[in-house]
Amino acid sequence: MVQITVDLIRRRAEHNNMELSTLEEVSLHQQDIEKIELLDKVCRELKIIYLQSNLIPKIENVKRLKKLEYLNLALNNIERIENLEGCESLKKLDLTVNFVGELTSIECLKQNYNLEELFLTGNPCVDFDGYQEYVIATLPQLKRLDGAVVEKSARIKAVQDLPRVRANIIQQQKEYHIRREREKKEEEEKEASKLNKKPGFDGRWYTDVNSHSGVQDMKEEEDGLDDDKDDEENSKFWEEKVGFTPESRKAVHEHVRKQREKEDIKRNGPEPKKRVVRLVGDDGRILNVNEAKLDFTLTDSEDGSSLLLDVACFKHLDTSLMDTDVQPNYVKVIVKGKVLQLVLSEEVKPDSSSAKRSQTTGHLLIEMPKLHPRKPGRLLPCEYGNKNNDGEKNKRNEIERLEVDPSAAKTIDLLVTQTKCLSTNKPYNGKRQKPAIERPNSHDFIDDPDVPPLI
């Protein structure tokens, strides 16, 4: 099942610089889509939608598209017209070659006052007696039905015969519903018989495998038999007569998809496995990952109370392609589906974090306040005294100041006899340096007053 995703819509919006908020036209045809979704949430300005040649069974999730003018749902599996009342600007609806058998469901289009063109060619309801008269009389705003201009005289006549024609349409609808239920039951029984069918002898004869040549011959023979079997099954599938039902159309799409995959494997070999990016190690540790290969800087703020992550994103990159996730111990930035994850050196507050985008450079700045910021002038634990034997906590050691007589010389020689460690408040046990002893002059020493003293 193919889903409508933001990436799929963005790839189809290249003409609009991949911007979704202002997108007015999108083409999603031939994508094997099975459900209309997401368009009414991310593309509210849409005016034209192409969804033909898919597997959509129901019209839904379009009522918020107030500006929608043209909706193409040709070649799908729609059996009922519904959920279009909110499309106030709808002018053209194309349901060519679908399975609309409940013709009275067009009455929901009465509120679409701007509807001018309706295409129902190839639907079971077209074969109903009085089909055109009923549609023309029910939808007076129509100007064209199945490509033909609605004449004023035909509309007047259809309105006059509407009660009789409507009763006839309802009776034909009931007969169609009975036939449709029978087709569903037959299809279910057919699928059940395929599942219960047991494989038997496939007709393969194996050669001697004792030698390398024997193995190679056997492999080539098996490949040839597989190709012949695939060709036989393919021919049998297309020659089988089936009814024109939503189930048969879905089976055709599935068969074509499988054949395309087999051809791709034969041509290009098996698809290589995608590299899986690991964000968490086997031991539970968060890993540093830069899958996006973006330049970044992780620094402290000027006051040291926060961590700042500056990610160099592209200037014209849409902000909707970016996502951030801040956790106490790591931060993760996702850019176009690729991850930048960094482990933080300090614990932060995720709830107080903020992410801003520069309008000039396009850089992403994430500010993460620290859980335990260090205040300016804060003392380290070793600068505090420990508890003594009496259980009382010593006060912080203060440096003792010596009182000096002002009349004394400016230079004072002090003899340190004992020092204390600030962390333990105990005397320092290191050896004191011995005082220098003046050595006597040698016997041949001559005191020359012209020689300058040694400093």
C-alpha positions in Angstrom: 0.0 0.0 0.0 1.4 3.4 -1.1 0.6 6.2 1.3 0.4 10.0 0.6 3.3 11.4 2.6 4.9 14.9 3.0 7.9 13.6 1.1 5.8 12.3 -1.8 3.9 15.6 -2.1 7.1 17.6 -1.9 8.7 15.6 -4.7 5.6 16.4 -6.8 5.8 20.1 -5.9 9.1 20.9 -7.6 7.4 23.7 -9.6 6.6 25.4 -6.3 10.1 25.2 -4.8 8.8 22.3 -2.7 6.8 24.6 -0.6 3.5 23.0 0.6 1.7 25.9 2.3 1.3 27.8 -1.0 0.9 24.8 -3.3 -2.1 25.1 -5.7 -1.7 22.1 -8.0 -0.4 18.5 -7.3 -0.2 15.5 -9.5 -0.3 12.1 -7.7 -1.4 9.8 -10.6 -0.2 6.2 -11.1 1.2 5.8 -7.6 -0.9 2.8 -6.5 -2.4 5.1 -3.7 -5.2 3.5 -1.8 -6.3 6.3 0.4 -6.7 10.1 0.1 -5.0 11.7 3.2 -2.8 14.5 4.4 -3.7 16.9 1.6 -6.3 18.8 3.6 -3.8 19.3 6.4 -0.6 20.5 4.6 -1.9 21.9 1.4 -4.9 24.0 2.2 -4.5 26.2 -0.9 -4.9 23.4 -3.4 -7.0 24.2 -6.5 -6.2 21.2 -8.8 -5.6 17.6 -7.7 -4.7 14.7 -10.1 -5.3 11.3 -8.5 -6.2 9.2 -11.6 -5.0 5.6 -12.1 -4.7 4.7 -8.5 -6.6 2.2 -6.2 -8.6 4.7 -4.2 -11.9 3.1 -3.0 -13.4 6.2 -1.2 -13.6 10.0 -1.5 -12.4 11.4 1.8 -10.3 14.0 3.6 -11.0 16.8 1.0 -13.8 18.7 2.7 -11.4 21.3 4.1 -10.1 22.2 0.7 -12.3 25.3 0.3 -10.4 26.5 -2.9 -10.4 23.2 -4.7 -11.7 23.7 -8.3 -10.8 20.4 -10.1 -10.6 16.9 -8.7 -9.6 14.1 -11.1 -10.3 10.6 -9.7 -10.6 8.7 -13.0 -9.6 5.0 -13.1 -10.0 4.3 -9.4 -12.2 2.0 -7.3 -14.8 4.5 -6.1 -18.3 3.1 -5.7 -20.0 6.1 -4.1 -19.9 9.9 -4.4 -19.5 11.4 -0.9 -17.7 13.9 1.4 -17.5 16.7 -1.2 -19.9 19.1 0.5 -17.1 21.3 1.9 -15.5 21.9 -1.4 -17.2 25.2 -2.1 -15.2 26.1 -5.2 -15.4 22.7 -6.9 -16.1 23.3 -10.6 -15.1 20.0 -12.3 -15.3 16.4 -11.0 -13.9 13.5 -13.1 -14.9 10.0 -12.0 -14.4 8.3 -15.4 -14.1 4.5 -15.3 -14.8 3.9 -11.6 -17.5 1.6 -10.0 -20.2 4.1 -9.0 -23.3 2.0 -8.8 -25.2 4.1 -6.2 -26.4 6.8 -8.5 -28.5 8.5 -5.9 -25.2 9.4 -4.1 -24.9 12.4 -6.5 -27.5 14.2 -4.5 -24.7 15.2 -2.1 -23.4 17.5 -4.9 -26.4 19.7 -4.7 -24.5 22.0 -2.2 -21.7 22.4 -4.7 -23.2 25.4 -6.4 -20.2 26.1 -8.6 -20.1 22.6 -10.1 -20.2 22.9 -13.8 -18.8 19.6 -15.2 -19.3 16.0 -14.1 -17.8 12.9 -15.8 -19.3 9.4 -15.0 -18.5 7.6 -18.2 -17.5 4.0 -17.7 -19.4 3.5 -14.4 -22.1 0.9 -13.8 -24.6 3.7 -13.1 -24.3 4.9 -16.8 -26.2 1.8 -17.9 -29.2 2.6 -15.8 -32.4 3.5 -17.6 -33.0 7.3 -17.2 -29.4 8.0 -16.0 -28.9 11.3 -17.9 -32.4 12.6 -17.0 -31.9 11.9 -13.3 -28.5 13.6 -13.1 -29.6 16.7 -15.1 -32.7 17.1 -12.9 -30.9 16.5 -9.6 -28.0 18.9 -10.3 -29.4 22.0 -12.0 -26.0 23.8 -11.8 -24.4 21.4 -14.3 -23.4 22.8 -17.7 -21.7 19.6 -19.0 -22.3 15.9 -18.3 -19.8 13.4 -19.7 -18.4 16.1 -22.0 -21.8 17.0 -23.6 -23.5 20.3 -23.1 -26.7 20.2 -21.1 -29.5 21.7 -23.2 -32.2 23.9 -21.5 -35.0 21.9 -23.1 -33.5 18.6 -21.8 -33.3 20.0 -18.3 -37.0 21.1 -18.3 -38.1 17.7 -19.5 -35.9 15.9 -16.9 -37.3 18.0 -14.1 -40.9 17.1 -15.1 -40.2 13.4 -15.2 -37.9 13.3 -12.0 -40.3 11.5 -9.6 -40.9 8.6 -12.0 -37.2 8.4 -13.1 -35.9 8.5 -9.5 -38.1 5.5 -8.5 -36.8 3.6 -11.5 -33.2 4.4 -10.6 -33.7 3.2 -7.0 -35.1 -0.1 -8.3 -32.1 -0.6 -10.6 -29.7 0.3 -7.7 -31.1 -2.5 -5.6 -30.6 -5.0 -8.4 -27.0 -3.8 -8.8 -26.3 -4.1 -5.1 -27.4 -7.8 -5.1 -25.2 -8.5 -8.1 -22.3 -6.7 -6.5 -22.6 -8.7 -3.3 -22.5 -11.9 -5.3 -19.3 -10.7 -7.0 -17.7 -10.0 -3.7 -18.6 -13.5 -2.4 -17.2 -15.2 -5.5 -14.0 -13.2 -5.2 -13.5 -14.2 -1.5 -14.1 -17.9 -2.4 -11.5 -17.6 -5.2 -8.9 -16.1 -2.9 -9.6 -18.8 -0.3 -9.1 -21.6 -2.8 -5.7 -20.1 -3.9 -4.5 -20.1 -0.3 -5.7 -23.7 0.3 -4.0 -25.0 -2.8 -1.0 -27.2 -1.9 2.0 -27.2 -4.2 2.7 -30.6 -5.8 5.5 -32.0 -8.0 7.0 -29.2 -10.1 8.3 -31.4 -12.9 12.0 -30.7 -12.1 14.6 -33.5 -12.7 17.8 -33.0 -10.9 21.2 -34.1 -12.2 24.3 -35.5 -10.4 25.5 -32.8 -7.9 28.8 -34.6 -7.0 30.7 -32.3 -9.3 30.9 -28.5 -9.8 29.6 -28.8 -13.3 26.6 -30.8 -12.1 25.7 -28.0 -9.6 26.1 -25.4 -12.3 24.0 -27.3 -14.7 21.3 -27.8 -12.1 21.3 -24.1 -11.2 21.0 -23.1 -14.9 18.2 -25.6 -15.4 16.3 -24.3 -12.3 16.7 -20.7 -13.6 15.4 -21.7 -16.9 12.4 -23.6 -15.4 11.7 -20.6 -13.2 11.6 -18.3 -16.2 9.4 -20.7 -18.1 7.1 -21.0 -15.1 6.9 -17.2 -14.7 6.0 -16.8 -18.3 3.4 -19.5 -18.1 1.8 -17.9 -15.0 1.9 -14.5 -16.6 0.2 -15.7 -19.7 -2.4 -17.6 -17.7 -3.1 -14.5 -15.6 -3.8 -12.2 -18.6 -5.9 -14.9 -20.5 -8.1 -15.5 -17.5 -11.6 -14.0 -17.8 -12.7 -12.0 -14.8 -15.4 -9.5 -14.1 -14.9 -5.8 -14.1 -14.8 -5.2 -10.4 -12.6 -3.2 -7.9 -11.1 -6.5 -6.8 -10.0 -7.5 -10.3 -8.4 -4.0 -10.9 -6.5 -4.3 -7.6 -5.3 -7.8 -8.6 -4.0 -6.4 -11.9 -2.1 -3.6 -10.2 -0.6 -6.1 -7.8 0.4 -8.5 -10.6 2.0 -5.7 -12.6 3.9 -4.5 -9.5 5.4 -8.0 -8.9 6.4 -8.4 -12.5 8.1 -5.0 -12.4 10.0 -6.0 -9.3 11.2 -9.3 -10.8 12.4 -7.5 -14.0 14.3 -5.0 -11.8 16.0 -7.8 -9.9 17.0 -9.6 -13.1 18.4 -6.4 -14.6 20.1 -4.8 -11.6 20.3 -7.6 -9.1 18.9 -7.6 -5.6 18.4 -4.2 -4.0 21.3 -3.4 -1.6 20.4 -3.1 2.0 20.2 0.4 3.3 22.7 1.4 5.9 21.0 1.6 9.3 22.2 4.5 11.5 22.6 3.5 15.1 21.7 6.2 17.6 22.2 4.0 20.7 25.0 1.5 21.5 24.5 -2.1 22.6 25.2 -1.0 26.2 22.6 1.7 26.1 25.0 4.6 25.6 23.8 7.5 23.4 26.1 7.8 20.4 27.3 10.9 18.6 26.0 10.8 15.0 26.3 13.3 12.2 24.4 11.6 9.3 23.4 14.9 7.8 27.2 16.0 7.7 26.4 19.5 8.9 28.8 21.9 10.4 28.0 22.8 14.0 29.5 24.4 17.1 28.6 23.5 20.7 29.7 26.1 23.2 28.8 27.7 26.6 27.0 30.9 26.8 28.8 34.0 28.0 27.5 33.7 31.6 28.0 29.9 31.6 24.4 29.1 32.4 23.5 27.5 29.1 24.8 25.4 26.2 24.5 26.8 22.7 24.3 24.6 19.6 24.7 26.4 16.3 23.9 24.2 13.3 24.8 25.5 9.9 21.7 24.7 7.9 21.0 25.8 4.3 19.7 29.3 4.0 16.7 28.5 1.8 15.8 25.2 3.5 12.1 25.0 4.5 11.8 24.9 8.3 9.1 22.2 8.0 12.0 19.8 6.9 13.7 20.3 10.3 12.9 18.8 13.7 14.7 19.1 17.1 14.6 17.0 20.2 16.3 18.1 23.4 16.9 15.6 26.2 18.6 16.0 29.5 21.8 14.4 28.3 21.7 14.7 24.5 20.3 16.8 21.7 19.0 15.5 18.3 18.4 17.6 15.1 16.7 16.0 12.1 17.3 17.7 8.7 15.5 16.2 5.7 15.3 12.9 7.4 19.0 12.8 8.4 20.1 12.9 12.1 22.6 15.0 13.9 22.9 13.7 17.5 25.3 15.0 20.1 26.0 13.9 23.7 26.1 16.9 26.1 28.8 17.3 28.7 26.3 18.7 31.3 22.7 18.0 32.1 20.3 20.5 30.7 16.6 21.5 31.1 14.6 20.3 28.0 11.4 22.1 28.9 13.3 25.5 29.1 15.2 25.0 25.9 14.5 27.0 22.7 15.3 26.7 19.0 15.5 29.7 16.7 16.3 30.1 13.0 18.3 33.0 11.6 16.6 34.8 8.8 19.9 36.0 7.5 22.1 32.9 7.4 19.5 30.2 8.0 21.5 28.7 10.9 19.6 26.9 13.7 20.5 28.0 17.2 19.4 25.8 20.1 19.8 27.3 23.6 19.7 24.7 26.4 19.8 26.0 30.0 22.0 23.9 32.3 20.4 22.1 35.2 23.3 23.0 37.6 25.0 26.1 36.3 28.1 27.3 38.1 27.6 30.8 39.5 30.4 33.4 39.3 32.7 33.2 42.4 31.2 30.0 43.6 33.6 28.1 45.9 34.7 24.6 45.1 33.9 21.8 47.6 37.6 21.5 48.6 37.5 25.1 49.8 35.1 24.3 52.6 36.1 22.8 56.0 35.1 19.2 57.0 33.5 18.1 60.1 35.8 17.6 63.1 35.7 15.0 65.8 33.0 16.9 67.8 30.6 16.8 64.8 30.7 20.5 64.4 31.4 21.9 60.9 34.5 24.1 60.7 34.0 27.5 59.2 35.8 28.4 56.0 39.5 29.0 56.6 40.5 32.6 56.5 43.9 33.9 55.6 45.5 35.4 58.7 46.9 38.9 58.2 50.0 40.2 60.0 49.9 43.6 61.7 53.0 45.6 60.5 54.3 48.7 62.1 53.9 51.6 59.6 57.4 52.9 60.5 59.0 49.6 59.4 60.7 49.1 56.1 58.6 48.3 53.0 60.4 45.0 52.6 59.7 42.5 55.4 61.2 39.0 55.6 58.7 36.5 56.9 59.6 33.0 58.1 56.8 30.5 57.4 56.7 27.9 60.2 53.5 26.1 59.4 50.8 26.0 56.7 47.4 24.4 56.6 45.6 22.7 53.7 42.3 24.3 52.9 40.7 21.0 52.2 41.7 19.2 55.5 42.6 22.1 57.8 45.6 20.1 59.0 49.3 21.2 59.1 51.3 20.7 56.0 53.7 17.8 56.6 56.2 18.6 53.8 59.9 19.2 54.6 60.9 22.8 55.1 63.8 24.2 53.1 67.0 24.6 55.1 68.4 28.1 55.4 71.3 28.9 53.1 74.8 28.8 54.8 77.4 31.3 53.6 80.6 29.4 52.4 84.0 30.8 53.4 86.2 32.3 50.7 89.1 30.4 49.3 92.7 31.2 50.3 93.5 32.7 46.9 90.4 34.9 46.8 91.1 38.5 45.9 88.4 41.1 46.6 88.4 43.4 43.6 86.2 46.5 44.2 85.9 47.1 40.4 84.1 43.8 39.8 80.3 44.2 40.1 78.6 42.1 42.7 76.8 38.9 41.7 73.0 39.1 41.8 
